[in-house]
Amino acid sequence: MKLPGDKENQRLGALLLNTLDREMRLWRAPVLKNGCIQGSDISPSQYHEMILWLREMNVIFQFSTETFALGVCVLNSLLATVKTQLKYLKCMAITSLILAAKINEEDEVIASVKDLLEQSRCKFSTAEILRMERVILHKLHWELYMATPMDFIHIFHGLLMSGCVDQTQKRLCLQAALWSRQLQHCMACHQLWQFKGSILALAIITLELERLTPDWFSVFTGLLRKAQIESTELICCRETVDEYLSSLCFSVPTNAVYILGSGMLVLGGPEGEQRKRQARRAHTAQDMDDFYDGFCCLYDEQTPACPALI
């Protein structure tokens, strides 16, 4: 893979500023009130279960991780904007993913709405999905080209790669797949709703940089300055991310060893914290494929125009 030079580094800096601007304008997140999402009867556990299901659908549909991230962001914006009920959540979720695919995916990758519903085994009709599309577009004022945490993962990774040489390049390249996987887990966590995508992405990256290189702090401050993020907010996000990802690693019996699919963490062993941290670094070939699909899109010179959504 060709590494970014000075010119490409400048382009990534400009892309970061543009993405931060989109985030500032369009970012919305649900708010908890009395144990449920404000304006609904949806609990955090029900939301968590729905995001996991949406990720499963993203894999079945063979969409990219960028599409999954955008679908979750669209769903979050909708939940933050309208009053709704649990019975509508699945329709809102699958429709958000379909809209995200219409923005991110090539036409030949997207099946018809009827075929997608059959693959997902949802009982909704095509008319119901199209009606929900119109509701989402109306409520969000057709502003679906949102900045996602996955966008920031790719941009920050590109900026890091532009300043590294030799073995560190290879290690950072492999880490990017892990960051992508960790981010998908974190997007289901309601405790992380309060943090913008740029902060969440940087928290995940700096946690791993701390374990990867002794010079992580200088890298951390450089990214923090470029991302225009308050250090106190980032520290709070880092603590929440670390606690959440650690809870995933502790959710297995002692001495058990599991080999899981690319969407899961590889866990096990009696060594406690050291084994937990090693597990979080694990990666698979599929993870690398998912990462490079998105990373190649990042380096396209032109952003494709959004196709018609309905």
C-alpha positions as CSV (number, residue, x, y, z in Angstrom):
1,M,0.0,0.0,0.0
2,K,1.3,3.4,-0.9
3,L,1.8,5.6,2.2
4,P,0.6,9.2,2.2
5,G,3.3,11.8,1.4
6,D,3.2,15.5,2.4
7,K,0.6,16.3,-0.2
8,E,-1.6,13.5,0.9
9,N,-1.1,14.4,4.5
10,Q,-2.4,17.9,3.7
11,R,-5.4,16.4,2.0
12,L,-6.1,14.3,5.1
13,G,-5.8,17.4,7.3
14,A,-8.4,19.2,5.1
15,L,-10.6,16.1,5.1
16,L,-10.4,16.0,8.9
17,L,-11.6,19.6,9.1
18,N,-14.4,19.0,6.7
19,T,-15.5,15.9,8.6
20,L,-15.4,17.8,11.9
21,D,-17.6,20.5,10.4
22,R,-20.2,17.9,9.3
23,E,-20.1,16.4,12.7
24,M,-20.7,19.8,14.4
25,R,-23.7,20.4,12.2
26,L,-25.3,17.0,12.1
27,W,-24.4,15.0,15.2
28,R,-27.3,14.1,17.4
29,A,-27.5,11.4,20.1
30,P,-30.4,9.9,22.1
31,V,-30.7,10.9,25.7
32,L,-31.7,8.6,28.6
33,K,-34.6,9.6,30.8
34,N,-36.2,7.4,33.5
35,G,-34.3,4.4,32.2
36,C,-35.5,4.7,28.6
37,I,-34.5,6.8,25.5
38,Q,-36.2,10.1,26.0
39,G,-39.5,10.2,24.0
40,S,-39.8,6.4,23.8
41,D,-40.2,3.2,25.8
42,I,-36.9,1.8,24.5
43,S,-34.5,0.7,27.2
44,P,-30.6,0.7,26.7
45,S,-30.6,-3.1,26.6
46,Q,-33.2,-3.2,23.9
47,Y,-31.2,-0.6,21.9
48,H,-28.0,-2.7,22.4
49,E,-29.7,-5.8,21.2
50,M,-31.0,-3.9,18.1
51,I,-27.5,-2.6,17.2
52,L,-26.1,-6.1,17.5
53,W,-28.9,-7.4,15.2
54,L,-28.2,-4.5,12.8
55,R,-24.5,-5.5,12.6
56,E,-25.5,-9.0,11.9
57,M,-27.8,-7.8,9.0
58,N,-24.9,-5.7,7.7
59,V,-22.8,-8.8,7.5
60,I,-25.6,-10.8,5.8
61,F,-26.1,-8.0,3.2
62,Q,-22.3,-7.8,2.6
63,F,-22.2,-4.1,3.3
64,S,-19.1,-2.3,4.5
65,T,-18.4,-1.3,8.1
66,E,-18.8,2.3,6.9
67,T,-22.4,1.5,6.0
68,F,-23.0,0.0,9.4
69,A,-21.6,3.0,11.2
70,L,-23.7,5.4,9.1
71,G,-26.8,3.3,9.6
72,V,-26.3,3.6,13.4
73,C,-25.7,7.3,13.2
74,V,-28.9,7.8,11.2
75,L,-30.8,5.7,13.7
76,N,-29.4,7.7,16.6
77,S,-30.3,11.0,15.0
78,L,-33.8,9.8,14.4
79,L,-34.2,8.6,18.0
80,A,-32.9,11.9,19.2
81,T,-35.4,13.8,17.0
82,V,-38.7,12.0,17.3
83,K,-40.9,10.3,19.8
84,T,-41.4,6.6,19.1
85,Q,-42.2,3.2,20.5
86,L,-40.3,-0.1,20.8
87,K,-42.6,-1.7,18.2
88,Y,-41.2,0.6,15.5
89,L,-37.5,0.2,16.4
90,K,-36.7,-2.7,14.1
91,C,-38.3,-1.0,11.1
92,M,-36.4,2.2,11.9
93,A,-33.2,0.3,12.3
94,I,-33.3,-1.7,9.1
95,T,-34.5,1.3,7.1
96,S,-31.6,3.4,8.5
97,L,-29.2,0.7,7.3
98,I,-30.8,0.6,3.8
99,L,-30.6,4.4,3.5
100,A,-26.9,4.2,4.6
101,A,-26.3,1.6,1.9
102,K,-27.9,3.8,-0.8
103,I,-25.3,6.4,0.2
104,N,-22.2,4.3,0.6
105,E,-22.6,1.1,-1.5
106,E,-22.2,0.6,-5.2
107,D,-25.5,-0.1,-7.0
108,E,-24.6,-3.7,-7.8
109,V,-24.0,-4.5,-4.1
110,I,-27.5,-3.4,-3.0
111,A,-30.2,-5.9,-3.5
112,S,-33.8,-4.8,-3.9
113,V,-35.7,-3.9,-0.7
114,K,-37.8,-7.0,-1.1
115,D,-34.7,-9.2,-1.3
116,L,-33.1,-7.5,1.7
117,L,-36.3,-8.1,3.8
118,E,-36.3,-11.7,2.8
119,Q,-32.6,-12.1,3.8
120,S,-33.3,-10.4,7.1
121,R,-36.4,-12.4,7.7
122,C,-38.2,-9.2,8.7
123,K,-42.0,-9.3,8.3
124,F,-42.2,-5.7,7.0
125,S,-43.5,-5.0,3.5
126,T,-41.6,-3.0,0.9
127,A,-44.3,-0.3,1.3
128,E,-43.6,0.0,5.0
129,I,-39.9,0.4,4.4
130,L,-40.4,3.0,1.8
131,R,-42.8,4.8,4.0
132,M,-40.3,4.8,6.9
133,E,-37.6,6.1,4.4
134,R,-39.8,9.1,3.7
135,V,-40.3,9.7,7.5
136,I,-36.6,9.5,8.2
137,L,-35.7,11.8,5.3
138,H,-38.3,14.3,6.3
139,K,-37.4,14.3,10.0
140,L,-33.7,14.6,9.3
141,H,-34.2,17.2,6.5
142,W,-32.4,14.9,4.0
143,E,-29.2,15.4,5.9
144,L,-27.9,11.8,5.9
145,Y,-24.3,12.4,4.9
146,M,-23.2,12.4,8.5
147,A,-19.7,12.1,9.9
148,T,-19.3,8.7,11.5
149,P,-16.8,7.4,14.0
150,M,-15.6,5.1,11.3
151,D,-14.7,8.1,9.1
152,F,-12.5,9.4,11.9
153,I,-10.9,6.0,12.4
154,H,-9.7,6.0,8.8
155,I,-8.6,9.7,8.8
156,F,-6.7,9.3,12.1
157,H,-5.1,6.2,10.8
158,G,-4.0,7.9,7.6
159,L,-2.5,10.7,9.6
160,L,-0.6,8.3,11.8
161,M,0.7,6.3,8.9
162,S,2.0,9.4,7.3
163,G,4.5,10.0,10.1
164,C,5.7,6.4,10.7
165,V,8.4,4.3,9.2
166,D,9.5,0.7,8.9
167,Q,8.1,-1.8,11.5
168,T,5.8,0.8,13.1
169,Q,4.0,1.2,9.8
170,K,3.2,-2.5,9.7
171,R,2.0,-2.6,13.3
172,L,-0.2,0.5,12.8
173,C,-1.6,-1.0,9.6
174,L,-2.6,-4.2,11.5
175,Q,-4.0,-2.2,14.4
176,A,-6.5,-0.4,12.2
177,A,-8.6,-3.6,11.7
178,L,-8.7,-3.9,15.5
179,W,-9.8,-0.3,16.0
180,S,-12.6,-0.9,13.4
181,R,-13.9,-4.0,15.2
182,Q,-13.7,-2.3,18.7
183,L,-15.6,0.7,17.3
184,Q,-18.5,-1.5,16.1
185,H,-18.8,-3.0,19.6
186,C,-18.7,0.5,21.2
187,M,-21.5,1.8,19.0
188,A,-23.9,-0.5,20.8
189,C,-23.0,0.9,24.2
190,H,-25.4,3.5,25.5
191,Q,-22.8,5.0,27.9
192,L,-20.9,6.2,24.9
193,W,-23.8,8.1,23.3
194,Q,-22.7,11.3,24.9
195,F,-19.4,11.4,23.0
196,K,-19.1,12.5,19.4
197,G,-17.7,10.1,16.8
198,S,-14.4,12.0,16.6
199,I,-13.9,11.6,20.4
200,L,-14.9,8.0,20.4
201,A,-12.5,7.1,17.5
202,L,-9.6,9.0,19.1
203,A,-10.3,7.3,22.5
204,I,-10.1,3.8,20.9
205,I,-6.9,4.7,19.0
206,T,-5.0,6.2,21.9
207,L,-5.9,3.3,24.2
208,E,-4.2,1.0,21.7
209,L,-1.3,3.4,21.0
210,E,-0.6,3.5,24.7
211,R,0.0,-0.3,24.6
212,L,1.8,-0.2,21.2
213,T,4.5,2.4,21.6
214,P,6.3,4.1,24.5
215,D,6.1,7.4,22.5
216,W,2.3,7.3,22.4
217,F,1.7,10.6,24.3
218,S,3.4,12.8,21.7
219,V,1.3,11.1,19.0
220,F,-1.8,11.5,21.3
221,T,-1.2,15.3,21.7
222,G,-0.7,15.7,18.0
223,L,-4.0,14.0,17.1
224,L,-5.8,15.8,19.9
225,R,-4.7,19.2,18.5
226,K,-5.7,18.4,15.0
227,A,-9.0,17.1,16.0
228,Q,-9.8,20.2,18.2
229,I,-10.9,18.0,21.1
230,E,-11.0,18.9,24.8
231,S,-8.6,16.6,26.7
232,T,-10.9,16.2,29.7
233,E,-13.7,14.9,27.5
234,L,-11.3,12.5,25.7
235,I,-10.0,11.2,29.0
236,C,-13.6,10.5,30.2
237,C,-14.4,8.7,26.9
238,R,-11.2,6.7,27.2
239,E,-12.1,5.4,30.6
240,T,-15.6,4.5,29.5
241,V,-14.3,2.7,26.4
242,D,-11.7,0.8,28.3
243,E,-14.2,-0.3,30.9
244,Y,-16.7,-1.4,28.3
245,L,-14.3,-3.4,26.2
246,S,-12.8,-4.9,29.3
247,S,-16.3,-6.1,30.3
248,L,-16.6,-7.9,27.0
249,C,-13.3,-9.7,27.8
250,F,-14.4,-10.7,31.3
251,S,-17.7,-12.2,30.1
252,V,-16.3,-15.7,29.7
253,P,-15.5,-18.5,32.2
254,T,-12.1,-18.8,33.7
255,N,-9.6,-21.0,31.7
256,A,-12.0,-21.1,28.7
257,V,-10.6,-20.5,25.2
258,Y,-12.8,-19.5,22.3
259,I,-12.1,-18.9,18.7
260,L,-14.8,-16.6,17.4
261,G,-15.8,-15.0,14.2
262,S,-14.3,-11.7,13.0
263,G,-17.1,-9.7,14.6
264,M,-16.2,-10.9,18.1
265,L,-13.3,-10.5,20.5
266,V,-11.0,-13.5,20.9
267,L,-11.0,-14.3,24.6
268,G,-9.7,-16.7,27.3
269,G,-6.9,-17.9,29.6
270,P,-6.1,-17.4,33.3
271,E,-3.6,-14.6,33.0
272,G,-6.2,-11.8,33.7
273,E,-5.3,-8.3,32.5
274,Q,-2.4,-9.3,30.3
275,R,-4.4,-11.9,28.4
276,K,-7.3,-9.5,28.2
277,R,-5.1,-6.9,26.5
278,Q,-3.6,-9.4,24.2
279,A,-7.1,-10.5,23.2
280,R,-8.1,-7.0,22.3
281,R,-5.1,-6.9,19.8
282,A,-6.2,-10.1,18.0
283,H,-7.1,-9.7,14.3
284,T,-8.3,-11.9,11.5
285,A,-8.1,-11.8,7.7
286,Q,-11.7,-10.8,7.5
287,D,-11.1,-7.8,9.7
288,M,-8.3,-6.7,7.4
289,D,-10.5,-7.0,4.4
290,D,-13.2,-4.9,6.1
291,F,-10.7,-2.2,7.0
292,Y,-9.1,-2.0,3.5
293,D,-12.5,-1.7,1.9
294,G,-13.0,1.5,3.8
295,F,-9.5,2.7,3.7
296,C,-9.4,2.5,-0.1
297,C,-12.6,4.6,-0.2
298,L,-10.9,7.2,1.9
299,Y,-8.2,7.7,-0.7
300,D,-10.6,8.2,-3.6
301,E,-10.0,11.6,-5.0
302,Q,-13.7,12.3,-5.5
303,T,-16.6,11.5,-3.2
304,P,-19.4,9.8,-5.2
305,A,-22.6,11.7,-5.4
306,C,-25.5,10.3,-3.4
307,P,-28.0,8.3,-5.4
308,A,-31.7,8.7,-5.1
309,L,-32.8,7.4,-1.8
310,I,-36.4,6.5,-2.7
